[in-house]
Amino acid sequence: MSTSVAGVDDVTASEPSLRRFLAGLPGVDQVGAEARAATLATRSIKTTAKQQALDTAISMIDLTTLEGQDTPGKVRALSAKAMRPDPTDSSCPSAAAVCVYPDLVSAAASTVAGSGVLVASVATAFPSGRAALDVKLADTRDAIEAGADEIDMVIDRGAFLTGRYSQVHDEIVTIKAACGRPGREPAHLKVILETGELATYDNVRRASWLAMLAGADFIKTSTGKISPAATLPVALVMLEAVRDFRLATGRMVGVKPAGGIRSAKDAIRHLVVVNEVAGPEWLSSRWFRFGASSLLNDLLLQRTRMLTGRYSGPDYVTLD
Amino acid sequence: MFEYAPAPESRSIVDIASSYGLFIGGEFVDTRDGHTFKTISPASEEVLAEVTEAGPADVDAAVAAARRAYDRVWSKTPGRERAKYLYRIARILAERSREFAVLETLDNGKPIRESRDVDVPLASAWFFYYAGWADKLAYAGLGSDPQPVGVAGQIIPWNFPLMMLAWKIAPALAAGNTVVLKPAETTPLTALLFASVCQQAELPPGVVNIVTGAGATGQALVAHPDVDKIAFTGSTEVGKAIARAVAGTDTKVTLELGGKAANVIFDDAPVDQAVEGIVNGIFFNQGHVCCAGSRLLVQESVYDEVLERLKRRMATLRLGDPMDKNTDVGAINSREQLTRIRELSEVGDAEGAQRWSAACELPEHGFWFPPTIFTGVTQAHRIAREEIFGPVLSILTFRTPAEAVEKANNTPYGLSAGVWTEKGSRILWMADRLRAGVVWANTFNRFDPTSPFGGYKESGHGREGGRHGLEAYLR
């Protein structure tokens, strides 16, 4: 059950060593993991703690639009919202990033430039990941050249589920190498596991470790195109993984649940799990993100209610 | 840092009377020959109410009321009619669950999360479950026409006051008996509130009688010649005294006594959930659990890792105001129990075991003991043999499965045990060999009305829960 890593290079040196390592990770008992998440979900976050949690959650949002019908205009509007989520209140923190398809990165980047809001782009034949590596690399480079600060890649679930772990690993390494930006630090790489297709928590844990061993800066639950997307027990298992990975290697990796988190209550439950499972060091946008769109409006409504004592209603936040 | 602001549950939902009489024959009556005593909140030492310490004449009156109700009404009420009353009680408990949860937490000191999410829902579930049996007793495997025993005297402990009441009263009533129940002296209030539920359900007077008091009241109940059956949950010491008192009489008896359960962690266990299981096994309800996993047996090869993870997890336990919805560990139930926990922990120190507890601030008032582990414990230590009944865990190691079984069974108790491994065959192998009434696999402290519960050896005899639980109340 030991999760210490003698050396990342030893583990990832060959298919058999990688397979042995992943198979040797401690199992996850489904009933126990879900019970723990359910207990943490009963935490009651009120008054000052709720205010703090709402602001923290807003600052962690990757405000996302990933639709075939997206337009540069919509992306610019979304970017403006990410910079000033509540135009009537300058004390409201900005979102962490906007997350768009590669061809819309330039529209987002030109809008948020200099604001501190980052531009994230999905790449690597999102959401299915079913394309040749060259195509995935071109997709990634496209996004970087257009100004993306962060790349959200998908793993090859087909390869993972058939046990071709090295292939998944090497692909992440290759994409990571393509994230370099001349004269700047490389774009951050978020690796989407698509946990809804991995089916078991054991697989979630293995895929998390695989992505971290390959150099992921973030591990992300879902594309948002598959149901179930982010769930609290999945976030719990991934947070245990980043906690253990840091203990084993000293390197901190971020976590991003995406898809399906729509209410402020749900977001706060995730923050509680971050706080009590991984630890408070993860409670910043550097180490934890929400991939979401409608969540931001509920956070804003709740925030206004906390500050004014009144619930303003859905007509008082922008629809995107 | 993310500090959770106080989130106290409101206590305004429950009305606590300044004083309570005894519930005999369907109404609250004053004592004939008893006294009064105060019940306090162990978290603050605030006096909650004055209750009656019933004397022998009170117990006599309660037994007489139960006998009358048995002879005239309850033994003649068909099973399907008894079921209706039990279903009604179950529903009322569910409807008034917040009231019961708040009162339980005030009187007992356990966290509101636990009384709200465990104790009260289970109490209701117990009544629902046994209501279903009331008209199906012929199919319980106890003969074609099983008959009730008569009047049952029931004595319950302070660790799960309402839940233990439900464990006792639900099967007794379903089987057609009437009862005299004595709650523990430190936690009488939810039983007295339950009396009002009996009234609300229009249960015939005398079917349920509740006499409050301490040891002497219990003795009077045990010694009463017109009681047909004694059901006791509590310490092994008192259980033995009860067994002696009823020896040679016709009184049937079931005893659910102490424990010193082994929680066995194998090297292939799902480690994060196993750590949760350890925490839940010993710190749930401040360790005031007869089946608590108070002896941790860890396979040597993973000892360091498990210990490190356990300590890290213990550092996140939130100890404090039991009424706060975010509290994980509440107050010790009484000064007397706190003294006992302290004494046995000092014995652990003196015997050379290493004590560790996470840094946590204890409230100024009330009775508190931090979640504590002892390492370097051997089978010879008193803290590995005696029931501490508090948040104190003794950690031992083992090398082989056979050694785990040997150590787990090397105790005069045998109530429960836990096994943590991903290997199904090993779970079955262990369950075959562990001499314990309940063996939990990859979980701990899980209760369900459909599942029989009870002990081997000095942990008592008889089973509660499930079809087996009916046997104690039928002949």
Interface residues (C-beta under 8 A of the other chain):
Chain A: M1 S2 T3 P26 G27 V28 D29 V31 G32 A33 A35 R36 T42 R43 S44 I45 K46 T47 T48 A49 K50 Q52 A53 T56 E240 L271 N275 E276 P280 L283
Chain B: M1 F2 E3 Y4 A5 P6 A7 R113 D117 D267 D268 A269 P270 V271 D272 Q273 E276 G277 V302 E305 T316 K325 N326 E422 N442 T443
